[in-house]
Amino acid sequence: MEHKSLIENYFIAADSHDIKKTIKYFSTSAVVYDEGKEYHGHDEIEKWLKETNAKYDTHYKFLELNQNTARAQVSGTFAGSPIVLSSEFTIKNNQITKLRCGI
């Protein structure tokens, strides 16, 4: 699994709430799909990361990768926390080009 370490490191960065470090895992034209919304490019994805952290105080623990679908334990200030969330990653040139959260 060639992208496993990239995805694991993405979750480590996201868990730390280090926005500048986390955004580096995304291509400049990346798209994130989460909670019925789309976020395009670094500016919108950075805003999504900040808002999600502020709203839910999210923390992530990478569990496994099966092809392009990662499972992680996600905890925070939301009902039912913690949950196991599956997310689909598209990777190109060692950067995330598409992320679908909660598939």
VOKOLBA-351134 format. One record per atom (N, C-alpha, C, O): atom name; z, x, y. Coordinates in pm, whole numbers, always signed. Each point is the difference from the previous one (the first is absolute). Example, Ala and Ser with C-alpha at 12.3 -4.5 7.8 and 13.67 -1.06 7.14 Angstrom:
2
(bami 'N' (+780 +1319 -569)),
(bami 'CA' (+0 -89 +119)),
(bami 'C' (+0 +90 +120)),
(bami 'O' (+66 +104 -2)),
(bami 'N' (-138 -139 +107)),
(bami 'CA' (+6 +82 +119)),
(bami 'C' (+73 -77 +109)),
(bami 'O' (+17 +51 +111)),
***
This chain:
103
(bami 'N' (+0 +85 -119)),
(bami 'CA' (+0 -85 +119)),
(bami 'C' (+0 +88 +124)),
(bami 'O' (+105 +48 +44)),
(bami 'N' (-221 -26 +11)),
(bami 'CA' (-15 +96 +108)),
(bami 'C' (+66 -42 +131)),
(bami 'O' (+33 +86 +82)),
(bami 'N' (-13 -214 -60)),
(bami 'CA' (+56 -46 +126)),
(bami 'C' (+149 -32 -9)),
(bami 'O' (+61 -43 +98)),
(bami 'N' (-3 +65 -213)),
(bami 'CA' (+141 -37 -19)),
(bami 'C' (+91 +70 +101)),
(bami 'O' (+85 -65 +60)),
(bami 'N' (-101 +195 -41)),
(bami 'CA' (+90 +71 +91)),
(bami 'C' (-20 -46 +145)),
(bami 'O' (+96 -9 +75)),
(bami 'N' (-219 -21 -36)),
(bami 'CA' (-26 -51 +135)),
(bami 'C' (+73 -133 +22)),
(bami 'O' (+63 -20 +103)),
(bami 'N' (-72 -69 -200)),
(bami 'CA' (+63 -131 +12)),
(bami 'C' (+152 +13 -5)),
(bami 'O' (+71 -67 +76)),
(bami 'N' (-20 +151 -165)),
(bami 'CA' (+144 +25 -4)),
(bami 'C' (+49 +53 +135)),
(bami 'O' (+103 -46 +51)),
(bami 'N' (-175 +141 +5)),
(bami 'CA' (+38 +58 +130)),
(bami 'C' (-10 -102 +113)),
(bami 'O' (+80 +4 +94)),
(bami 'N' (-177 -94 -102)),
(bami 'CA' (-10 -108 +98)),
(bami 'C' (+129 -84 -3)),
(bami 'O' (+57 -29 +105)),
(bami 'N' (-12 -9 -224)),
(bami 'CA' (+122 -81 -11)),
(bami 'C' (+123 +76 +49)),
(bami 'O' (+89 -60 +61)),
(bami 'N' (-83 +191 -86)),
(bami 'CA' (+111 +80 +51)),
(bami 'C' (+1 -1 +153)),
(bami 'O' (+105 -16 +62)),
(bami 'N' (-223 +34 -3)),
(bami 'CA' (-10 -1 +147)),
(bami 'C' (+34 -138 +55)),
(bami 'O' (+73 -11 +99)),
(bami 'N' (-124 -94 -162)),
(bami 'CA' (+30 -137 +45)),
(bami 'C' (+148 -30 -11)),
(bami 'O' (+58 -64 +87)),
(bami 'N' (+5 +110 -195)),
(bami 'CA' (+142 -21 -20)),
(bami 'C' (+83 +67 +108)),
(bami 'O' (+106 -51 +38)),
(bami 'N' (-153 +165 +11)),
(bami 'CA' (+75 +74 +103)),
(bami 'C' (-13 -61 +139)),
(bami 'O' (+71 +39 +93)),
(bami 'N' (-163 -136 -79)),
(bami 'CA' (-30 -65 +129)),
(bami 'C' (-57 +100 +101)),
(bami 'O' (+8 -22 +121)),
(bami 'N' (-66 +130 -170)),
(bami 'CA' (-65 +99 +86)),
(bami 'C' (-144 -45 +21)),
(bami 'O' (-88 +30 -81)),
(bami 'N' (+65 -102 +189)),
(bami 'CA' (-131 -62 +26)),
(bami 'C' (-109 +106 +13)),
(bami 'O' (-108 -16 -56)),
(bami 'N' (+134 +122 +129)),
(bami 'CA' (-102 +104 +21)),
(bami 'C' (-40 +65 -133)),
(bami 'O' (-117 +29 -21)),
(bami 'N' (+213 -7 -66)),
(bami 'CA' (-30 +59 -131)),
(bami 'C' (-75 -101 -89)),
(bami 'O' (-95 +36 -69)),
(bami 'N' (+139 -162 +72)),
(bami 'CA' (-61 -103 -83)),
(bami 'C' (-145 -27 +40)),
(bami 'O' (-85 -16 -88)),
(bami 'N' (+57 +11 +216)),
(bami 'CA' (-136 -34 +46)),
(bami 'C' (-101 +105 -42)),
(bami 'O' (-119 -30 -12)),
(bami 'N' (+163 +152 -11)),
(bami 'CA' (-92 +107 -41)),
(bami 'C' (-61 -23 -137)),
(bami 'O' (-101 +63 -34)),
(bami 'N' (+159 -151 -46)),
(bami 'CA' (-56 -31 -131)),
(bami 'C' (-120 -94 +8)),
(bami 'O' (-72 -18 -98)),
(bami 'N' (+52 -43 +215)),
(bami 'CA' (-110 -96 +19)),
(bami 'C' (-118 +64 +71)),
(bami 'O' (+18 +83 +90)),
(bami 'N' (-138 -121 -131)),
(bami 'CA' (-119 +42 +76)),
(bami 'C' (+3 -73 +134)),
(bami 'O' (+69 -101 +15)),
(bami 'N' (-142 +153 +82)),
(bami 'CA' (+0 -61 +133)),
(bami 'C' (-60 -140 +0)),
(bami 'O' (+27 -80 +91)),
(bami 'N' (-108 +49 -192)),
(bami 'CA' (-62 -134 -8)),
(bami 'C' (+62 -85 -111)),
(bami 'O' (-59 -100 -42)),
(bami 'N' (+176 +137 -5)),
(bami 'CA' (+65 -73 -110)),
(bami 'C' (+32 -144 +39)),
(bami 'O' (+10 -34 +117)),
(bami 'N' (+5 -49 -222)),
(bami 'CA' (+37 -139 +18)),
(bami 'C' (+120 -29 -90)),
(bami 'O' (+1 +39 -117)),
(bami 'N' (+99 -107 +171)),
(bami 'CA' (+116 -44 -77)),
(bami 'C' (+1 -152 +1)),
(bami 'O' (-19 -63 +104)),
(bami 'N' (+42 +4 -221)),
(bami 'CA' (+14 -144 -15)),
(bami 'C' (+144 -27 -44)),
(bami 'O' (+44 +48 -105)),
(bami 'N' (+30 -124 +186)),
(bami 'CA' (+138 -29 -32)),
(bami 'C' (+41 -133 +62)),
(bami 'O' (-30 -27 +116)),
(bami 'N' (+96 -56 -195)),
(bami 'CA' (+51 -129 +46)),
(bami 'C' (-106 -83 +70)),
(bami 'O' (+28 -63 +102)),
(bami 'N' (-150 +62 -156)),
(bami 'CA' (-108 -81 +54)),
(bami 'C' (-65 +53 +126)),
(bami 'O' (-81 -69 +62)),
(bami 'N' (+113 +192 -24)),
(bami 'CA' (-58 +60 +121)),
(bami 'C' (-72 +129 -35)),
(bami 'O' (+25 +61 -104)),
(bami 'N' (-116 -22 +193)),
(bami 'CA' (-75 +125 -14)),
(bami 'C' (+32 +93 +116)),
(bami 'O' (+14 -44 +114)),
(bami 'N' (-3 +172 -146)),
(bami 'CA' (+27 +103 +100)),
(bami 'C' (-106 +108 -15)),
(bami 'O' (-14 +60 -106)),
(bami 'N' (-61 -35 +214)),
(bami 'CA' (-113 +91 -4)),
(bami 'C' (+28 +125 +84)),
(bami 'O' (+37 -10 +117)),
(bami 'N' (-55 +126 -178)),
(bami 'CA' (+12 +126 +74)),
(bami 'C' (+144 +42 +23)),
(bami 'O' (+94 -77 -21)),
(bami 'N' (-79 +201 +66)),
(bami 'CA' (+133 +59 +18)),
(bami 'C' (+89 -78 +95)),
(bami 'O' (+119 -17 -28)),
(bami 'N' (-172 -30 +140)),
(bami 'CA' (+84 -68 +99)),
(bami 'C' (+62 -128 -58)),
(bami 'O' (+120 -23 +15)),
(bami 'N' (-202 -59 -81)),
(bami 'CA' (+51 -125 -57)),
(bami 'C' (+91 +27 -119)),
(bami 'O' (+101 -70 -18)),
(bami 'N' (-134 +169 -64)),
(bami 'CA' (+83 +32 -116)),
(bami 'C' (+134 +56 +46)),
(bami 'O' (+104 -33 -59)),
(bami 'N' (-104 +115 +161)),
(bami 'CA' (+125 +52 +55)),
(bami 'C' (+87 -115 +51)),
(bami 'O' (+121 -2 -23)),
(bami 'N' (-182 -93 +92)),
(bami 'CA' (+73 -117 +49)),
(bami 'C' (+57 -80 -118)),
(bami 'O' (+114 -45 +6)),
(bami 'N' (-193 +26 -112)),
(bami 'CA' (+45 -70 -121)),
(bami 'C' (+121 +70 -62)),
(bami 'O' (+97 -64 -38)),
(bami 'N' (-105 +195 +26)),
(bami 'CA' (+112 +77 -57)),
(bami 'C' (+128 -19 +83)),
(bami 'O' (+107 -24 -56)),
(bami 'N' (-120 +35 +187)),
(bami 'CA' (+116 -16 +88)),
(bami 'C' (+60 -140 -11)),
(bami 'O' (+121 -17 -11)),
(bami 'N' (-208 -84 +15)),
(bami 'CA' (+47 -139 -5)),
(bami 'C' (+64 -32 -135)),
(bami 'O' (+102 -69 -6)),
(bami 'N' (-162 +117 -102)),
(bami 'CA' (+55 -24 -134)),
(bami 'C' (+137 +65 -15)),
(bami 'O' (+93 -60 -53)),
(bami 'N' (-82 +184 +99)),
(bami 'CA' (+129 +70 -8)),
(bami 'C' (+106 -72 +83)),
(bami 'O' (+114 -14 -45)),
(bami 'N' (-150 -30 +165)),
(bami 'CA' (+95 -68 +87)),
(bami 'C' (+41 -136 -56)),
(bami 'O' (+117 -39 +7)),
(bami 'N' (-213 -33 -62)),
(bami 'CA' (+26 -135 -49)),
(bami 'C' (+79 +0 -131)),
(bami 'O' (+91 -82 -18)),
(bami 'N' (-125 +174 -73)),
(bami 'CA' (+58 -4 -136)),
(bami 'C' (+84 +122 -38)),
(bami 'O' (+62 -1 -106)),
(bami 'N' (-59 +104 +189)),
(bami 'CA' (+67 +126 -36)),
(bami 'C' (-39 +41 -142)),
(bami 'O' (+86 +22 -85)),
(bami 'N' (-215 -12 +61)),
(bami 'CA' (-54 +22 -133)),
(bami 'C' (+28 +139 -55)),
(bami 'O' (+1 +99 +74)),
(bami 'N' (+23 -94 -204)),
(bami 'CA' (+15 +125 -73)),
(bami 'C' (-79 -10 -129)),
(bami 'O' (-6 -106 -63)),
(bami 'N' (-54 +217 +23)),
(bami 'CA' (-93 +1 -112)),
(bami 'C' (+40 +104 -104)),
(bami 'O' (+46 +109 +33)),
(bami 'N' (-63 -147 -160)),
(bami 'CA' (+16 +95 -110)),
(bami 'C' (-121 -16 -90)),
(bami 'O' (-16 -102 -68)),
(bami 'N' (-71 +203 +68)),
(bami 'CA' (-120 -2 -83)),
(bami 'C' (+40 -9 -146)),
(bami 'O' (+90 +71 -45)),
(bami 'N' (-156 -160 -30)),
(bami 'CA' (+29 -17 -142)),
(bami 'C' (-112 +51 -90)),
(bami 'O' (+24 +79 -91)),
(bami 'N' (-147 -125 +117)),
(bami 'CA' (-111 +40 -87)),
(bami 'C' (-135 -28 +66)),
(bami 'O' (-11 -76 +95)),
(bami 'N' (-89 +142 -151)),
(bami 'CA' (-138 -22 +44)),
(bami 'C' (-84 -29 -122)),
(bami 'O' (+2 +75 -97)),
(bami 'N' (-77 -185 +102)),
(bami 'CA' (-92 -36 -106)),
(bami 'C' (-137 -16 +65)),
(bami 'O' (-26 -100 +67)),
(bami 'N' (-61 +196 -88)),
(bami 'CA' (-129 +10 +67)),
(bami 'C' (+23 +3 +150)),
(bami 'O' (+50 +101 +51)),
(bami 'N' (-85 -207 +22)),
(bami 'CA' (+19 +3 +146)),
(bami 'C' (+109 -96 +47)),
(bami 'O' (+11 -29 +120)),
(bami 'N' (+70 -21 -214)),
(bami 'CA' (+108 -91 +34)),
(bami 'C' (+134 +70 -19)),
(bami 'O' (+33 +45 -110)),
(bami 'N' (+44 -38 +217)),
(bami 'CA' (+132 +63 -4)),
(bami 'C' (+106 -109 -1)),
(bami 'O' (-14 -104 +64)),
(bami 'N' (+120 +132 -137)),
(bami 'CA' (+117 -88 +2)),
(bami 'C' (+115 +78 +62)),
(bami 'O' (+21 +117 -31)),
(bami 'N' (+51 -184 +119)),
(bami 'CA' (+114 +62 +67)),
(bami 'C' (+112 -103 +14)),
(bami 'O' (-25 -119 +16)),
(bami 'N' (+147 +168 -24)),
(bami 'CA' (+113 -86 +32)),
(bami 'C' (+14 +1 +151)),
(bami 'O' (+8 +106 +63)),
(bami 'N' (-4 -225 -6)),
(bami 'CA' (+12 -14 +145)),
(bami 'C' (+129 -75 +30)),
(bami 'O' (+25 -108 -54)),
(bami 'N' (+56 +168 +141)),
(bami 'CA' (+123 -66 +40)),
(bami 'C' (+5 -9 +152)),
(bami 'O' (-70 +72 +70)),
(bami 'N' (+153 -161 -23)),
(bami 'CA' (+12 -18 +144)),
(bami 'C' (+77 -125 +31)),
(bami 'O' (+74 -52 -83)),
(bami 'N' (-90 +4 +205)),
(bami 'CA' (+75 -116 +48)),
(bami 'C' (-80 -129 -16)),
(bami 'O' (-1 -84 +91)),
(bami 'N' (-64 +68 -205)),
(bami 'CA' (-77 -121 -27)),
(bami 'C' (+58 -68 -124)),
(bami 'O' (+66 +63 -82)),
(bami 'N' (-91 -192 +71)),
(bami 'CA' (+52 -78 -112)),
(bami 'C' (-53 +56 -132)),
(bami 'O' (-118 +32 -12)),
(bami 'N' (+206 -22 -87)),
(bami 'CA' (-40 +47 -131)),
(bami 'C' (+0 +150 -18)),
(bami 'O' (-34 +50 -108)),
(bami 'N' (+72 +23 +212)),
(bami 'CA' (+2 +146 -7)),
(bami 'C' (+100 +48 -104)),
(bami 'O' (+109 -56 -10)),
(bami 'N' (-144 +157 -68)),
(bami 'CA' (-128 +71 -5)),
(bami 'C' (-100 -73 -91)),
(bami 'O' (+37 -80 -86)),
(bami 'N' (-165 +111 +109)),
(bami 'CA' (-107 -54 -84)),
(bami 'C' (-88 +115 -48)),
(bami 'O' (+3 +110 +56)),
(bami 'N' (-81 -137 -159)),
(bami 'CA' (-102 +96 -42)),
(bami 'C' (-132 -54 +52)),
(bami 'O' (-40 -111 -32)),
(bami 'N' (-27 +192 +112)),
(bami 'CA' (-122 -40 +67)),
(bami 'C' (-116 +84 -52)),
(bami 'O' (+10 +122 -8)),
(bami 'N' (-119 -187 -25)),
(bami 'CA' (-123 +70 -39)),
(bami 'C' (-94 +4 +119)),
(bami 'O' (-21 -101 +68)),
(bami 'N' (-36 +217 -44)),
(bami 'CA' (-94 +17 +112)),
(bami 'C' (-122 +75 -50)),
(bami 'O' (+10 +91 -82)),
(bami 'N' (-125 -132 +134)),
(bami 'CA' (-126 +62 -40)),
(bami 'C' (-45 +99 +106)),
(bami 'O' (-9 -33 +119)),
(bami 'N' (-19 +154 -163)),
(bami 'CA' (-42 +108 +89)),
(bami 'C' (-146 +35 -25)),
(bami 'O' (-44 +7 -115)),
(bami 'N' (-30 +15 +222)),
(bami 'CA' (-133 +61 -7)),
(bami 'C' (+12 +134 +71)),
(bami 'O' (+42 +6 +116)),
(bami 'N' (-80 +100 -186)),
(bami 'CA' (+14 +136 +52)),
(bami 'C' (-139 +64 +9)),
(bami 'O' (-80 -10 -93)),
(bami 'N' (+55 +74 +205)),
(bami 'CA' (-124 +76 +16)),
(bami 'C' (+33 +126 +79)),
(bami 'O' (+69 -7 +102)),
(bami 'N' (-118 +121 -148)),
(bami 'CA' (+27 +129 +66)),
(bami 'C' (+149 +23 +22)),
(bami 'O' (+42 +46 +107)),
(bami 'N' (+38 -80 -209)),
(bami 'CA' (+145 +20 +3)),
(bami 'C' (+71 -75 +114)),
(bami 'O' (+102 +47 +50)),
(bami 'N' (-156 -161 -12)),
(bami 'CA' (+65 -86 +99)),
(bami 'C' (-13 -145 -45)),
(bami 'O' (-97 -38 -66)),
(bami 'N' (+195 -41 +104)),
(bami 'CA' (-4 -142 -31)),
(bami 'C' (-101 -67 +94)),
(bami 'O' (+13 +9 +122)),
(bami 'N' (-112 -75 -179)),
(bami 'CA' (-98 -72 +81)),
(bami 'C' (+26 -151 -2)),
(bami 'O' (-43 -73 +90)),
(bami 'N' (+115 +27 -194)),
(bami 'CA' (+34 -140 -8)),
(bami 'C' (+131 -14 -78)),
(bami 'O' (+20 +66 -102)),
(bami 'N' (+68 -152 +153)),
(bami 'CA' (+126 -30 -66)),
(bami 'C' (+20 -150 +2)),
(bami 'O' (+5 -63 +106)),
(bami 'N' (+6 +7 -226)),
(bami 'CA' (+32 -144 -14)),
(bami 'C' (+142 -8 -54)),
(bami 'O' (+28 +39 -113)),
(bami 'N' (+61 -90 +195)),
(bami 'CA' (+141 -9 -37)),
(bami 'C' (+29 -131 -72)),
(bami 'O' (-52 -106 +37)),
(bami 'N' (+134 +114 -138)),
(bami 'CA' (+48 -120 -67)),
(bami 'C' (-104 -76 -79)),
(bami 'O' (-6 -123 +8)),
(bami 'N' (-75 +194 -84)),
(bami 'CA' (-103 -67 -78)),
(bami 'C' (+57 -57 -129)),
(bami 'O' (-74 -60 -79)),
***
